[in-house]
């Protein structure tokens, strides 16, 4: 901002420079040429020091291909060709497989890839060359008017836009300032995340072990490495973090039933509390919520990021359609179309992950017998398995998720 400017004006202002905000900014500048789009984050944009990896569903890969960023992360991506699900009790030595998902979502296409977060962030940052980056700052105030919204930053700067998009995370400042309430639930669980190496090849197979404290997943990375997501009770998580790496590797190997052989820890273990957060509304006058600002779900299915990127695909399509019709795309009537298309998918995923976590995070023998019987029935029902694979692939709905131009 030059000294003479009091308020900078945009057609669209995206607030939040994470993967959802970056993807949306790239998509809108690519498919809505000529719009003035700004991107604001609290910090300067850079590739984070993040040892985690994310599952990128087939539909989201289509989105990344359409906005031109997939080639930048493809070399680091590892396909998930199959998933094996086990249900284990305390002290169980064996890990019998009760459910086995194998096969592509569509011919020749795996239903997901594992991509290191550093690789996806680097590719997305390389793709924002056409996006105007606003000098970093924290949002202090938000006001929606009849023709535009205005944001005031903590340093006194003012920004104006026809539409503001909140991609500012689970503790969204914009959501709070707009008066949008949330439903939240504390799972009283902690997620432990790290990268492991193992002596046996993973063969592009993901493993989900349902243990009494919560799900324990290993997801295939390049080489003999896997991303580990381990759900535990908070006290136990702290005890595990305090263990020597070799001892912790032994605990991990035992929890996995040694399916990948000898295990070593390759990255520092990170821990974070697990919550469910659902915004009551995804839209308000001149404001749309995307990603974690709209919804935070349990990580057991690895769908949190995919859910946010499906927001990107749908909102992009809704805004393009409004622009083609000559509508003011910041009006609440337009934004409610986006909300209407996203609410059912979000609620279904939140209910599914919440229900699975409640069902499996215990060691009651009668309940274990019942759920294992249910898993074995699903395993023998080909149409049901195909439906689950299709849901995980996320290739229905918005055109961008189906590999089509919006």
C-alpha positions as CSV (number, residue, x, y, z in Angstrom):
1,X,0.0,0.0,0.0
2,X,1.4,3.4,-0.9
3,X,1.4,6.3,1.5
4,X,-1.5,7.9,-0.2
5,X,-3.8,4.9,-0.1
6,X,-6.3,4.5,2.7
7,X,-8.2,1.5,1.5
8,X,-7.1,-1.2,-1.0
9,X,-10.0,-2.6,-3.0
10,X,-10.4,-6.1,-4.5
11,X,-13.1,-8.1,-6.2
12,X,-12.2,-11.1,-4.0
13,X,-10.0,-11.2,-0.9
14,X,-8.8,-14.6,0.3
15,X,-7.7,-14.6,4.0
16,X,-5.5,-17.5,4.8
17,X,-2.4,-18.8,3.0
18,X,-2.7,-22.5,3.8
19,X,-3.3,-25.2,1.1
20,X,-7.0,-24.4,0.9
21,X,-6.6,-20.6,0.6
22,X,-3.7,-21.0,-1.9
23,X,-5.7,-23.5,-4.0
24,X,-8.7,-21.2,-4.1
25,X,-6.7,-18.1,-5.0
26,X,-5.1,-20.0,-7.9
27,X,-8.4,-21.5,-9.1
28,X,-10.2,-18.1,-9.1
29,X,-7.4,-16.2,-10.9
30,X,-7.2,-19.0,-13.5
31,X,-10.9,-19.4,-14.2
32,X,-12.1,-15.9,-13.5
33,X,-9.5,-13.9,-15.5
34,X,-9.6,-10.2,-15.0
35,X,-10.8,-10.2,-11.4
36,X,-8.8,-8.3,-8.8
37,X,-7.9,-11.0,-6.2
38,X,-5.8,-10.4,-3.1
39,X,-4.4,-13.0,-0.7
40,X,-3.7,-12.1,2.9
41,X,-2.1,-14.1,5.6
42,X,-0.8,-13.3,9.1
43,X,2.7,-14.2,8.1
44,X,4.9,-14.1,5.0
45,X,4.2,-17.1,2.8
46,X,6.8,-19.8,2.8
47,X,7.1,-23.6,2.7
48,X,6.5,-24.7,6.3
49,X,8.8,-26.9,8.3
50,X,6.3,-29.7,8.3
51,X,7.2,-33.4,8.4
52,X,3.6,-34.5,7.9
53,X,2.0,-35.8,4.7
54,X,-1.6,-35.6,3.5
55,X,-3.8,-38.0,1.6
56,X,-4.9,-36.4,-1.7
57,X,-8.0,-38.0,-3.1
58,X,-8.4,-38.6,-6.8
59,X,-11.0,-35.8,-7.1
60,X,-8.7,-33.3,-5.5
61,X,-5.8,-34.4,-7.7
62,X,-8.1,-33.5,-10.7
63,X,-8.5,-30.1,-9.1
64,X,-4.7,-29.7,-8.7
65,X,-4.3,-30.8,-12.3
66,X,-6.8,-28.2,-13.5
67,X,-5.1,-25.4,-11.7
68,X,-1.7,-26.5,-12.8
69,X,0.0,-27.4,-9.5
70,X,-0.1,-31.2,-9.6
71,X,3.1,-31.5,-11.8
72,X,5.0,-29.7,-9.0
73,X,4.1,-32.4,-6.4
74,X,3.7,-35.5,-8.5
75,X,7.3,-36.7,-8.2
76,X,6.9,-36.7,-4.4
77,X,3.5,-38.4,-4.4
78,X,3.0,-42.1,-3.7
79,X,-0.2,-43.8,-4.7
80,X,-2.5,-45.6,-2.3
81,X,-3.5,-48.7,-4.2
82,X,-5.3,-50.5,-1.3
83,X,-6.3,-50.1,2.3
84,X,-6.4,-52.8,4.9
85,X,-8.5,-52.3,8.1
86,X,-8.0,-54.3,11.3
87,X,-9.7,-54.2,14.7
88,X,-7.5,-55.0,17.7
89,X,-7.9,-55.2,21.5
90,X,-5.5,-54.5,24.3
91,X,-2.7,-57.0,24.2
92,X,-3.7,-58.7,20.9
93,X,-0.7,-60.1,19.1
94,X,-2.4,-60.8,15.8
95,X,-3.9,-58.1,13.5
96,X,-6.5,-60.0,11.4
97,X,-7.8,-58.0,8.4
98,X,-11.5,-57.5,8.5
99,X,-11.9,-55.1,5.6
100,X,-9.7,-54.8,2.5
101,X,-10.2,-52.0,0.0
102,X,-8.3,-52.6,-3.2
103,X,-8.6,-51.4,-6.8
104,X,-8.7,-48.0,-8.5
105,X,-11.5,-45.5,-8.2
106,X,-11.6,-45.4,-12.0
107,X,-9.5,-47.6,-14.4
108,X,-5.8,-46.7,-14.1
109,X,-6.3,-44.2,-11.3
110,X,-5.6,-44.9,-7.6
111,X,-8.3,-43.5,-5.2
112,X,-5.7,-41.3,-3.4
113,X,-2.0,-40.3,-3.2
114,X,0.1,-39.5,-0.2
115,X,1.9,-36.2,-0.7
116,X,4.4,-34.6,1.8
117,X,3.1,-31.3,3.0
118,X,6.3,-29.6,2.0
119,X,5.9,-30.8,-1.6
120,X,2.3,-29.6,-1.9
121,X,3.0,-26.3,-0.2
122,X,6.0,-25.6,-2.6
123,X,3.9,-26.5,-5.7
124,X,1.0,-24.2,-4.5
125,X,3.3,-21.3,-3.7
126,X,4.9,-21.7,-7.1
127,X,1.4,-21.4,-8.7
128,X,0.4,-18.0,-7.1
129,X,2.4,-15.8,-9.5
130,X,-0.8,-14.2,-10.8
131,X,-2.2,-13.6,-7.3
132,X,-1.6,-10.2,-5.6
133,X,-0.1,-10.9,-2.2
134,X,-1.1,-8.4,0.5
135,X,1.5,-7.4,3.1
136,X,1.0,-9.8,6.1
137,X,-1.3,-8.7,8.9
138,X,-3.8,-9.9,11.4
139,X,-7.5,-9.1,11.0
140,X,-8.9,-6.9,13.7
141,X,-12.4,-6.0,12.4
142,X,-14.8,-7.1,9.7
143,X,-17.9,-5.2,8.4
144,X,-20.2,-6.3,5.6
145,X,-22.0,-3.6,3.7
146,X,-24.6,-3.6,0.8
147,X,-21.9,-3.5,-1.9
148,X,-18.7,-4.7,-0.3
149,X,-17.0,-5.9,2.9
150,X,-14.3,-4.0,4.7
151,X,-11.5,-5.5,6.8
152,X,-9.4,-3.5,9.2
153,X,-6.0,-5.0,10.2
154,X,-4.3,-4.6,13.5
155,X,-1.8,-2.2,12.0
156,X,-4.6,0.1,10.9
157,X,-4.7,-0.8,7.2
158,X,-8.1,-1.2,5.6
159,X,-9.0,-3.7,2.8
160,X,-12.2,-3.7,0.8
161,X,-13.7,-6.5,-1.3
162,X,-16.9,-7.5,-3.0
163,X,-16.4,-10.9,-1.4
164,X,-14.1,-12.0,1.4
165,X,-13.3,-15.7,1.8
166,X,-12.2,-17.0,5.2
167,X,-9.6,-19.7,4.8
168,X,-8.0,-18.8,8.2
169,X,-8.3,-22.1,10.0
170,X,-10.2,-23.8,12.7
171,X,-10.0,-20.8,15.0
172,X,-11.1,-18.4,12.3
173,X,-11.0,-14.8,13.3
174,X,-13.3,-13.8,10.4
175,X,-15.8,-16.5,11.4
176,X,-15.9,-15.0,14.9
177,X,-16.1,-11.4,13.8
178,X,-19.0,-12.3,11.5
179,X,-20.9,-13.7,14.4
180,X,-21.1,-17.2,13.0
181,X,-21.4,-19.8,15.8
182,X,-20.0,-23.3,15.8
183,X,-20.8,-26.7,17.1
184,X,-17.7,-28.2,18.7
185,X,-16.8,-31.4,20.5
186,X,-13.5,-32.2,22.3
187,X,-12.6,-35.8,21.5
188,X,-10.2,-35.9,24.5
189,X,-7.8,-37.6,22.2
190,X,-4.4,-36.5,20.8
191,X,-3.1,-37.1,17.4
192,X,0.6,-38.2,17.1
193,X,2.1,-37.7,13.6
194,X,5.5,-38.7,12.3
195,X,7.3,-40.5,9.4
196,X,8.6,-44.0,9.9
197,X,11.0,-46.1,7.9
198,X,10.4,-49.9,7.8
199,X,12.3,-53.0,6.7
200,X,9.4,-54.4,4.6
201,X,7.9,-52.7,1.6
202,X,4.4,-51.2,2.0
203,X,3.5,-52.1,-1.6
204,X,1.4,-48.9,-1.8
205,X,-0.9,-50.2,0.9
206,X,-2.4,-48.1,3.7
207,X,-3.1,-49.8,7.0
208,X,-5.8,-48.6,9.5
209,X,-5.6,-50.4,12.9
210,X,-8.5,-49.6,15.2
211,X,-7.1,-49.8,18.7
212,X,-8.9,-49.2,22.0
213,X,-7.6,-45.7,22.4
214,X,-8.4,-44.7,18.8
215,X,-7.3,-45.4,15.2
216,X,-3.7,-46.0,14.2
217,X,-2.9,-45.5,10.5
218,X,0.2,-46.0,8.4
219,X,0.0,-44.4,4.9
220,X,2.6,-45.2,2.2
221,X,5.2,-42.7,1.1
222,X,8.0,-43.0,-1.4
223,X,10.5,-45.8,-0.7
224,X,10.2,-47.9,2.5
225,X,8.6,-45.0,4.4
226,X,5.1,-44.4,5.7
227,X,3.3,-41.5,7.3
228,X,2.0,-42.4,10.8
229,X,-1.1,-41.0,12.4
230,X,-1.7,-42.4,15.9
231,X,-4.7,-41.4,18.1
232,X,-4.2,-41.8,21.8
233,X,-5.5,-40.5,25.1
234,X,-3.7,-37.2,25.9
235,X,-1.8,-38.6,29.0
236,X,-0.5,-41.5,27.0
237,X,0.4,-39.3,24.1
238,X,2.6,-37.2,26.4
239,X,4.2,-40.4,27.8
240,X,4.9,-41.6,24.2
241,X,6.5,-38.3,23.3
242,X,8.8,-38.6,26.2
243,X,10.1,-42.0,25.2
244,X,13.5,-42.6,23.5
245,X,13.1,-43.0,19.7
246,X,14.1,-46.6,19.7
247,X,11.6,-47.5,22.5
248,X,8.9,-45.6,20.7
249,X,9.7,-47.3,17.4
250,X,9.2,-50.6,19.3
251,X,5.8,-49.5,20.5
252,X,4.8,-48.5,17.0
253,X,6.0,-51.8,15.5
254,X,4.0,-53.8,18.1
255,X,0.9,-51.6,17.5
256,X,1.1,-52.4,13.8
257,X,1.5,-56.1,14.4
258,X,4.9,-56.0,12.6
259,X,3.2,-55.9,9.2
260,X,6.0,-53.6,7.9
261,X,8.8,-55.3,9.7
262,X,11.4,-53.4,11.8
263,X,10.4,-49.8,12.3
264,X,12.6,-46.6,12.8
265,X,11.4,-43.1,13.5
266,X,12.5,-40.8,10.6
267,X,11.0,-37.5,11.8
268,X,10.3,-35.7,15.0
269,X,6.9,-36.8,16.4
270,X,4.3,-34.0,16.6
271,X,1.2,-34.0,18.7
272,X,-2.1,-32.0,18.5
273,X,-5.4,-32.2,20.3
274,X,-8.4,-33.5,18.3
275,X,-11.7,-31.7,18.0
276,X,-14.8,-31.6,15.9
277,X,-15.8,-28.1,14.8
278,X,-18.7,-27.3,12.5
279,X,-19.8,-23.8,11.6
280,X,-23.5,-23.2,11.8
281,X,-23.3,-21.4,8.5
282,X,-20.7,-21.5,5.7
283,X,-21.9,-18.1,4.3
284,X,-22.8,-14.7,5.5
285,X,-23.2,-11.4,3.7
286,X,-20.0,-10.8,1.7
287,X,-18.3,-13.7,3.4
288,X,-17.8,-17.4,2.6
289,X,-16.0,-19.9,4.9
290,X,-13.8,-22.7,3.4
291,X,-11.6,-25.4,4.8
292,X,-11.1,-25.6,8.6
293,X,-12.8,-22.2,9.0
294,X,-16.0,-24.1,8.1
295,X,-15.3,-27.6,9.5
296,X,-12.7,-29.6,11.4
297,X,-13.2,-33.3,11.6
298,X,-11.5,-36.3,13.1
299,X,-8.4,-37.4,11.1
300,X,-9.2,-41.1,11.1
301,X,-10.2,-41.2,7.5
302,X,-7.6,-38.6,6.3
303,X,-10.4,-36.5,4.7
304,X,-10.0,-33.2,6.5
305,X,-7.9,-31.5,3.8
306,X,-9.9,-33.2,1.0
307,X,-13.1,-31.8,2.5
308,X,-11.6,-28.3,2.4
309,X,-10.4,-28.7,-1.2
310,X,-13.9,-29.9,-2.2
311,X,-15.1,-26.5,-0.8
312,X,-12.6,-24.9,-3.2
313,X,-14.0,-26.8,-6.2
314,X,-17.7,-26.0,-5.4
315,X,-17.1,-22.3,-4.5
316,X,-15.1,-21.7,-7.7
317,X,-17.9,-23.2,-9.7
318,X,-20.6,-21.2,-7.9
319,X,-18.7,-17.9,-8.4
320,X,-18.0,-18.6,-12.1
321,X,-21.7,-19.3,-12.7
322,X,-22.7,-16.1,-10.9
323,X,-20.2,-14.1,-12.9
324,X,-21.5,-15.5,-16.2
325,X,-25.0,-14.5,-15.2
326,X,-23.9,-11.0,-14.4
327,X,-24.7,-11.4,-10.7
328,X,-23.0,-9.8,-7.7
329,X,-21.1,-12.8,-6.5
330,X,-20.8,-11.4,-3.0
331,X,-24.5,-11.4,-2.4
332,X,-25.8,-13.8,0.3
333,X,-28.2,-15.4,-2.2
334,X,-25.2,-16.5,-4.3
335,X,-23.1,-17.7,-1.4
336,X,-26.0,-19.7,0.0
337,X,-25.8,-21.8,-3.2
338,X,-22.3,-22.7,-2.2
339,X,-23.4,-23.5,1.4
340,X,-26.3,-25.6,0.2
341,X,-24.0,-27.7,-2.0
342,X,-21.4,-28.2,0.7
343,X,-23.4,-28.8,3.9
344,X,-24.6,-32.3,3.2
345,X,-21.2,-33.6,2.2
346,X,-19.6,-32.0,5.2
347,X,-22.2,-33.2,7.7
348,X,-22.0,-36.8,6.3
349,X,-18.2,-36.9,6.6
350,X,-18.3,-35.4,10.1
351,X,-21.0,-37.9,11.2
352,X,-19.1,-40.8,9.7
353,X,-15.7,-40.0,11.2
354,X,-17.3,-39.2,14.6
355,X,-19.3,-42.4,14.6
356,X,-16.4,-44.6,13.6
357,X,-14.2,-43.0,16.3
358,X,-16.9,-43.6,18.9
359,X,-17.6,-47.2,17.7
360,X,-14.0,-48.3,17.6
361,X,-12.3,-46.4,20.4
362,X,-13.1,-48.9,23.1
363,X,-12.2,-52.5,24.1
364,X,-15.7,-53.9,24.9
365,X,-15.7,-57.6,23.7
366,X,-19.4,-57.8,22.6
367,X,-19.2,-54.5,20.7
368,X,-15.9,-55.7,19.0
369,X,-17.6,-58.9,17.9
370,X,-20.6,-57.0,16.4
371,X,-18.5,-54.4,14.6
372,X,-16.1,-57.1,13.3
373,X,-19.0,-59.0,12.0
374,X,-20.2,-55.8,10.2
375,X,-16.8,-55.2,8.7
376,X,-16.6,-58.8,7.4
377,X,-20.1,-58.4,5.8
378,X,-18.9,-55.2,4.0
379,X,-15.8,-56.9,2.9
380,X,-17.8,-59.5,1.1
381,X,-20.2,-57.0,-0.5
382,X,-18.6,-55.7,-3.7
383,X,-21.1,-52.9,-4.4
384,X,-20.7,-51.5,-0.9
385,X,-16.9,-51.6,-1.2
386,X,-17.0,-49.9,-4.5
387,X,-19.2,-47.2,-3.0
388,X,-16.8,-46.6,-0.2
389,X,-13.9,-46.4,-2.6
390,X,-15.8,-43.9,-4.7
391,X,-16.6,-41.8,-1.7
392,X,-12.9,-41.8,-0.6
393,X,-11.9,-40.8,-4.2
394,X,-14.2,-37.8,-4.1
395,X,-14.7,-37.6,-7.8
396,X,-18.4,-36.7,-7.9
397,X,-20.0,-33.3,-7.5
398,X,-18.2,-30.2,-8.8
399,X,-16.8,-30.3,-12.3
400,X,-13.2,-29.7,-11.2
401,X,-13.4,-32.9,-9.1
402,X,-14.4,-34.8,-12.1
403,X,-11.6,-33.5,-14.3
404,X,-13.8,-31.0,-16.2
405,X,-13.4,-27.3,-16.7
406,X,-15.9,-25.3,-14.5
